[in-house]
Amino acid sequence: MSDAIQPSSLAIDGGVATVPEGPPRWPGDDPEVLAALEAAYRDGSWGRYDGPNAAALVAVMRELLGIEQVSLCCSGTVAVELALRGLAVTAGDEVILAGYDFPGNFRAITAIGALPVLVDVVAGGVTIDVDQLDAAVSDKTRAIVVSHLHGQLAPMERIMVWARERGIAVVEDACQVPGGSLDGKPLGTWGDAGTFSFGGSKLLTSGRGGAVVTPSAQVQQRIKIHCQQGNHAYPLSELQAAVLVPQWRKLPARHEQRRQGVQRLLQRLHDTGLVQPHETSESQDPAYYKVALWHDPAVLTKRTRDAFVAAVEAEGVAIGAGFRGFAARGASRCRKVGELPHSCFAAERVMLVHHPVLLEAAETIDRVATAIEKVARASR
């Protein structure tokens, strides 16, 4: 960080913002998406219950993911619920979940009438700790929901071996990581069912929407039966499907661009103390919906995590706090394995940089890094 950066230069203190134009708009301009919208209007498919666009979306997902069974639905949260229902999880069952995770996953479990059983995440990370799973198992355990979050990947091979030995189903939440892979296998296709989100902020967006993928025709059939309530109760529209097809086609190229962007950003921030080391290997190819930075109050003594986030936002950077986690949930709502200290640590310290900047030019990524450096220096 340059010694020329002074606390008085911060935008939140009246200085000039480092990125005065603010964060890039998401979704951005995309002529292929516009063409898909116009085509759906011309052929009238945009207003149909069933048409060619959903079929085309299923086809491209099958092709890119290498998996046969694809169920489209209205959101990623509903996708997790449908995956659990497809895996025959019912009221009174127990489902293992990390103590730090997206709130909708907790709600998806309780929507079925099942009980979330919370285990801790790995130390200094945000993915579930495999070594604690045995302590969570009871004779009511039917499934585990495993999320890949903030660029960190859960060890799916270990989890699948563990689950197979115990007859426990695995839902792999890939809502943050479309395009990523582990050991060459696409994320979302490791589990007995995988889930994707097409929400308005996601890497692939149609404003709302989601999908469940599974290698099992039986799981797919259970999902179909639950969804058919006179009509599809949780649909993805033809118009949404139309705009997703070109985005899936572009995903491999955009994934590589984001990978290079996050590498540049984290290299620039390496000496700030905001980058938390975590285990990686050549077999891991994460995707980046949110890029995690870590607030250390012992180092950044002049600003709390929320104040740090506010200062970076004032510089024109899209950043926010991480998930609140579930450690404070009462015993009537879940069962906990221990005090979940690492989940609490993550909930208190994680800050998340939003992904659109990763598709920008190197100069823009460098300005974002400079903005974060400015706030880090002023917070010491």
C-alpha positions as CSV (number, residue, x, y, z in Angstrom):
1,M,0.0,0.0,0.0
2,S,1.3,3.5,-0.9
3,D,2.4,5.8,2.0
4,A,0.7,8.6,0.0
5,I,-2.7,7.2,1.0
6,Q,-3.9,9.1,4.0
7,P,-7.0,8.7,6.2
8,S,-8.3,12.1,5.2
9,S,-8.5,11.0,1.6
10,L,-11.4,8.6,2.3
11,A,-14.7,9.4,0.5
12,I,-16.7,8.7,3.7
13,D,-14.7,11.5,5.3
14,G,-15.3,14.0,2.5
15,G,-12.6,12.9,0.1
16,V,-12.9,11.9,-3.5
17,A,-14.1,8.4,-4.3
18,T,-11.6,6.0,-5.9
19,V,-14.3,4.6,-8.2
20,P,-16.5,7.7,-8.6
21,E,-18.7,6.0,-11.3
22,G,-19.7,3.3,-8.7
23,P,-20.0,-0.4,-9.2
24,P,-20.7,-1.8,-12.6
25,R,-24.3,-2.4,-13.4
26,W,-25.6,-6.0,-13.1
27,P,-26.8,-7.5,-15.3
28,G,-24.8,-5.7,-17.9
29,D,-25.5,-5.0,-21.5
30,D,-25.6,-8.3,-23.5
31,P,-26.7,-8.3,-27.1
32,E,-27.3,-12.0,-27.1
33,V,-29.7,-11.7,-24.2
34,L,-31.5,-8.9,-26.0
35,A,-31.7,-11.1,-29.1
36,A,-33.2,-13.9,-27.0
37,L,-35.8,-11.5,-25.6
38,E,-36.8,-10.2,-29.0
39,A,-37.0,-13.8,-30.4
40,A,-39.3,-14.9,-27.6
41,Y,-41.5,-11.9,-28.3
42,R,-41.7,-12.5,-32.0
43,D,-42.6,-16.2,-31.7
44,G,-44.9,-15.6,-28.8
45,S,-43.1,-18.1,-26.5
46,W,-42.6,-15.5,-23.8
47,G,-46.3,-15.8,-22.8
48,R,-46.7,-19.6,-22.9
49,Y,-46.9,-22.1,-20.1
50,D,-44.6,-24.5,-22.0
51,G,-42.5,-23.6,-25.0
52,P,-39.1,-24.0,-26.6
53,N,-37.0,-21.9,-24.3
54,A,-37.3,-24.1,-21.2
55,A,-36.5,-27.1,-23.3
56,A,-33.4,-25.3,-24.7
57,L,-32.3,-24.3,-21.2
58,V,-32.5,-27.9,-20.0
59,A,-30.6,-29.0,-23.1
60,V,-27.7,-26.6,-22.5
61,M,-27.5,-27.4,-18.8
62,R,-27.4,-31.1,-19.7
63,E,-24.6,-30.5,-22.1
64,L,-22.4,-28.3,-19.9
65,L,-23.0,-30.2,-16.7
66,G,-23.0,-33.7,-18.1
67,I,-26.0,-34.7,-16.2
68,E,-29.4,-35.9,-17.6
69,Q,-32.1,-34.9,-15.1
70,V,-32.8,-31.2,-14.8
71,S,-35.8,-29.6,-13.0
72,L,-36.4,-25.9,-13.5
73,C,-38.0,-23.9,-10.7
74,C,-38.7,-20.4,-9.3
75,S,-35.6,-19.9,-7.0
76,G,-32.5,-21.4,-5.6
77,T,-34.1,-21.7,-2.2
78,V,-37.0,-23.6,-3.6
79,A,-34.5,-25.7,-5.5
80,V,-33.0,-26.9,-2.2
81,E,-36.4,-27.7,-0.8
82,L,-37.3,-29.6,-4.0
83,A,-34.0,-31.5,-3.9
84,L,-34.7,-32.6,-0.3
85,R,-38.2,-33.7,-1.3
86,G,-36.9,-35.6,-4.3
87,L,-34.5,-37.4,-1.9
88,A,-37.5,-38.4,0.2
89,V,-36.8,-36.2,3.2
90,T,-40.0,-35.8,5.2
91,A,-41.3,-34.2,8.4
92,G,-39.5,-35.4,11.5
93,D,-36.2,-36.2,9.6
94,E,-33.0,-34.4,10.4
95,V,-30.8,-32.7,7.8
96,I,-27.2,-31.6,8.5
97,L,-26.2,-28.1,7.6
98,A,-23.2,-25.8,8.3
99,G,-23.6,-23.3,11.0
100,Y,-22.5,-20.6,8.5
101,D,-24.6,-20.7,5.4
102,F,-27.3,-18.9,3.3
103,P,-30.4,-18.4,5.4
104,G,-32.7,-19.9,2.8
105,N,-31.1,-23.3,3.2
106,F,-32.2,-23.4,6.9
107,R,-35.7,-22.4,5.8
108,A,-35.8,-25.0,3.0
109,I,-35.2,-27.7,5.6
110,T,-37.8,-26.4,8.0
111,A,-40.3,-25.9,5.2
112,I,-40.5,-29.7,4.9
113,G,-40.9,-30.1,8.6
114,A,-37.4,-31.5,9.0
115,L,-34.9,-30.4,11.7
116,P,-31.6,-28.7,10.8
117,V,-28.6,-30.1,12.6
118,L,-25.8,-27.6,12.6
119,V,-22.1,-28.4,12.5
120,D,-19.2,-26.0,12.4
121,V,-17.3,-24.8,9.4
122,V,-13.5,-25.3,9.0
123,A,-11.3,-23.0,11.0
124,G,-10.7,-19.8,9.0
125,G,-13.1,-20.8,6.3
126,V,-16.8,-21.0,5.3
127,T,-17.3,-24.6,4.2
128,I,-18.6,-27.5,6.4
129,D,-16.1,-29.4,8.5
130,V,-16.2,-33.0,7.5
131,D,-14.4,-34.1,10.7
132,Q,-17.5,-33.0,12.7
133,L,-20.1,-34.8,10.7
134,D,-20.2,-38.0,12.7
135,A,-21.1,-36.1,15.8
136,A,-24.2,-34.8,14.0
137,V,-25.6,-38.1,12.9
138,S,-28.7,-39.7,14.6
139,D,-31.1,-42.4,13.6
140,K,-33.2,-39.6,12.1
141,T,-30.5,-38.2,9.8
142,R,-31.6,-38.4,6.2
143,A,-29.6,-35.8,4.3
144,I,-26.8,-33.2,4.4
145,V,-26.8,-29.8,2.5
146,V,-23.3,-28.8,1.5
147,S,-22.6,-25.3,0.1
148,H,-19.7,-24.0,-1.8
149,L,-19.4,-20.3,-0.7
150,H,-17.3,-17.2,-1.4
151,G,-14.8,-19.0,-3.6
152,Q,-14.2,-21.8,-1.2
153,L,-15.1,-25.4,-2.2
154,A,-16.4,-28.1,0.1
155,P,-14.4,-31.4,-0.1
156,M,-17.1,-33.3,-2.1
157,E,-15.2,-36.6,-2.6
158,R,-14.7,-37.0,1.2
159,I,-18.3,-36.0,1.9
160,M,-19.7,-38.4,-0.7
161,V,-17.7,-41.3,0.7
162,W,-18.8,-40.4,4.2
163,A,-22.5,-40.1,3.2
164,R,-22.5,-43.4,1.1
165,E,-21.1,-45.3,4.1
166,R,-24.0,-44.1,6.2
167,G,-26.9,-44.1,3.7
168,I,-27.2,-40.3,3.9
169,A,-28.3,-38.3,0.9
170,V,-26.3,-35.2,-0.3
171,V,-27.7,-32.0,-1.6
172,E,-24.9,-29.9,-3.2
173,D,-25.7,-26.2,-3.2
174,A,-24.0,-24.8,-6.2
175,C,-26.0,-21.6,-6.3
176,Q,-22.8,-19.4,-6.0
177,V,-20.6,-21.5,-8.2
178,P,-21.9,-22.3,-11.7
179,G,-19.0,-22.8,-14.0
180,G,-16.7,-24.1,-11.3
181,S,-15.4,-27.7,-10.9
182,L,-13.6,-30.0,-8.6
183,D,-11.3,-32.7,-9.9
184,G,-12.6,-31.9,-13.3
185,K,-16.2,-32.6,-12.3
186,P,-18.7,-29.7,-12.6
187,L,-19.8,-28.3,-9.2
188,G,-23.5,-29.2,-8.6
189,T,-23.0,-32.7,-10.1
190,W,-21.2,-34.3,-7.2
191,G,-24.2,-34.8,-4.9
192,D,-27.3,-37.0,-5.1
193,A,-28.9,-33.7,-6.1
194,G,-27.4,-30.3,-7.0
195,T,-29.0,-26.8,-6.9
196,F,-28.6,-23.6,-8.9
197,S,-29.9,-20.1,-8.5
198,F,-30.7,-17.6,-11.2
199,G,-31.6,-14.7,-8.9
200,G,-31.0,-11.1,-9.9
201,S,-27.5,-10.9,-8.4
202,K,-26.3,-14.3,-9.5
203,L,-23.6,-15.2,-12.1
204,L,-26.5,-16.5,-14.3
205,T,-29.5,-14.3,-13.8
206,S,-33.1,-14.1,-15.0
207,G,-34.2,-12.0,-12.0
208,R,-35.6,-15.0,-10.2
209,G,-35.3,-18.8,-10.8
210,G,-33.5,-21.9,-10.0
211,A,-32.9,-25.5,-11.0
212,V,-32.3,-29.0,-9.5
213,V,-30.0,-31.5,-11.2
214,T,-29.7,-35.1,-10.3
215,P,-28.3,-38.4,-11.8
216,S,-31.4,-40.2,-10.5
217,A,-34.6,-40.5,-12.5
218,Q,-36.4,-41.4,-9.3
219,V,-35.4,-38.2,-7.5
220,Q,-36.5,-36.3,-10.6
221,Q,-39.9,-38.0,-10.6
222,R,-40.5,-37.2,-7.0
223,I,-39.7,-33.5,-7.7
224,K,-42.1,-33.5,-10.7
225,I,-44.9,-35.1,-8.7
226,H,-44.6,-32.5,-5.9
227,C,-44.5,-29.6,-8.4
228,Q,-47.6,-30.7,-10.3
229,Q,-50.4,-29.2,-8.3
230,G,-52.9,-28.7,-11.0
231,N,-50.1,-26.9,-12.8
232,H,-46.4,-26.4,-12.1
233,A,-46.4,-24.8,-8.7
234,Y,-42.9,-23.4,-8.8
235,P,-42.3,-22.5,-12.4
236,L,-39.5,-20.9,-14.3
237,S,-41.1,-18.9,-17.1
238,E,-40.4,-19.2,-20.8
239,L,-39.1,-15.6,-20.8
240,Q,-36.7,-16.3,-17.9
241,A,-35.5,-19.5,-19.7
242,A,-34.9,-17.5,-22.9
243,V,-32.4,-15.1,-21.3
244,L,-30.6,-17.9,-19.4
245,V,-29.7,-19.9,-22.5
246,P,-27.1,-17.5,-23.9
247,Q,-25.7,-16.9,-20.4
248,W,-25.0,-20.6,-20.0
249,R,-23.3,-20.6,-23.4
250,K,-21.0,-17.8,-22.3
251,L,-20.4,-19.2,-18.9
252,P,-17.0,-21.0,-19.6
253,A,-15.5,-17.8,-21.0
254,R,-16.9,-15.6,-18.3
255,H,-15.8,-18.0,-15.6
256,E,-12.2,-17.8,-16.9
257,Q,-12.4,-14.0,-17.0
258,R,-13.7,-13.9,-13.4
259,R,-10.9,-16.3,-12.3
260,Q,-8.3,-14.0,-13.7
261,G,-10.0,-11.0,-12.2
262,V,-10.2,-12.4,-8.7
263,Q,-6.5,-13.5,-8.9
264,R,-5.5,-10.0,-9.7
265,L,-7.7,-8.5,-7.0
266,L,-6.4,-10.9,-4.3
267,Q,-2.8,-10.4,-5.3
268,R,-3.2,-6.7,-4.9
269,L,-4.7,-7.1,-1.5
270,H,-2.3,-9.8,-0.3
271,D,-0.4,-7.5,2.1
272,T,-3.5,-5.9,3.6
273,G,-4.2,-8.7,6.0
274,L,-7.7,-9.0,4.5
275,V,-7.0,-12.2,2.6
276,Q,-7.6,-15.3,4.7
277,P,-5.4,-18.2,3.6
278,H,-7.4,-21.4,3.0
279,E,-6.5,-24.8,1.5
280,T,-6.5,-24.9,-2.3
281,S,-5.2,-27.4,-4.8
282,E,-4.8,-27.6,-8.6
283,S,-7.9,-29.8,-8.7
284,Q,-10.1,-26.9,-7.4
285,D,-11.6,-24.5,-9.9
286,P,-13.9,-22.3,-7.8
287,A,-16.4,-19.8,-9.2
288,Y,-16.7,-16.4,-7.7
289,Y,-20.1,-14.9,-7.0
290,K,-18.8,-13.2,-3.9
291,V,-15.1,-12.8,-3.0
292,A,-14.4,-13.1,0.7
293,L,-12.3,-10.7,2.7
294,W,-11.8,-10.9,6.4
295,H,-12.0,-8.1,8.9
296,D,-9.6,-8.5,11.9
297,P,-10.6,-6.1,14.7
298,A,-7.2,-6.6,16.3
299,V,-5.6,-5.0,13.2
300,L,-8.3,-2.8,11.9
301,T,-8.8,-1.2,15.2
302,K,-10.3,2.1,14.0
303,R,-13.3,0.6,12.2
304,T,-15.7,-2.2,13.0
305,R,-16.6,-4.6,10.2
306,D,-19.7,-2.6,9.4
307,A,-17.9,0.7,9.4
308,F,-15.2,-0.8,7.2
309,V,-17.8,-2.0,4.7
310,A,-19.5,1.5,4.7
311,A,-16.2,3.2,4.0
312,V,-15.4,0.9,1.1
313,E,-18.9,1.4,-0.3
314,A,-18.4,5.1,-0.2
315,E,-15.3,4.6,-2.4
316,G,-17.7,3.2,-5.1
317,V,-17.1,-0.5,-4.5
318,A,-19.9,-3.1,-4.1
319,I,-19.1,-4.8,-0.8
320,G,-21.2,-6.2,2.0
321,A,-21.1,-8.2,5.2
322,G,-21.3,-12.0,5.1
323,F,-24.1,-14.2,6.4
324,R,-25.2,-13.9,10.0
325,G,-25.0,-17.7,10.5
326,F,-27.2,-19.9,12.7
327,A,-25.3,-20.0,16.0
328,A,-27.9,-17.9,17.7
329,R,-30.8,-20.1,16.6
330,G,-32.8,-21.6,19.5
331,A,-33.0,-25.3,20.4
332,S,-36.6,-25.4,19.3
333,R,-35.6,-24.6,15.7
334,C,-32.5,-26.8,15.3
335,R,-30.0,-29.1,17.0
336,K,-26.4,-27.9,17.3
337,V,-23.1,-29.9,17.5
338,G,-21.0,-27.8,19.9
339,E,-20.9,-24.0,20.1
340,L,-20.0,-23.5,16.4
341,P,-17.0,-21.1,17.1
342,H,-15.7,-21.0,13.5
343,S,-19.2,-20.3,12.2
344,C,-19.4,-17.4,14.7
345,F,-16.0,-16.2,13.6
346,A,-17.0,-16.2,9.9
347,A,-20.3,-14.5,10.7
348,E,-18.5,-11.7,12.6
349,R,-15.6,-11.1,10.1
350,V,-16.5,-12.0,6.5
351,M,-16.9,-9.2,4.0
352,L,-18.0,-9.9,0.4
353,V,-17.0,-8.1,-2.8
354,H,-19.7,-8.5,-5.4
355,H,-18.7,-10.3,-8.7
356,P,-19.5,-7.9,-11.5
357,V,-16.2,-6.0,-11.2
358,L,-14.4,-9.3,-12.0
359,L,-15.5,-8.9,-15.6
360,E,-14.2,-5.4,-15.9
361,A,-10.8,-4.3,-17.3
362,A,-7.7,-4.7,-15.2
363,E,-7.5,-1.0,-14.6
364,T,-10.9,-1.0,-12.9
365,I,-10.0,-4.0,-10.7
366,D,-6.9,-2.2,-9.7
367,R,-8.9,0.9,-8.6
368,V,-11.2,-1.4,-6.5
369,A,-8.1,-2.8,-4.9
370,T,-6.8,0.7,-4.3
371,A,-10.1,1.7,-2.6
372,I,-9.9,-1.3,-0.3
373,E,-6.2,-0.5,0.5
374,K,-7.1,3.1,1.3
375,V,-9.7,2.0,3.9
376,A,-7.5,-0.7,5.3
377,R,-4.7,1.9,5.9
378,A,-7.1,4.4,7.4
379,S,-8.5,1.7,9.7
380,R,-5.3,0.7,11.4
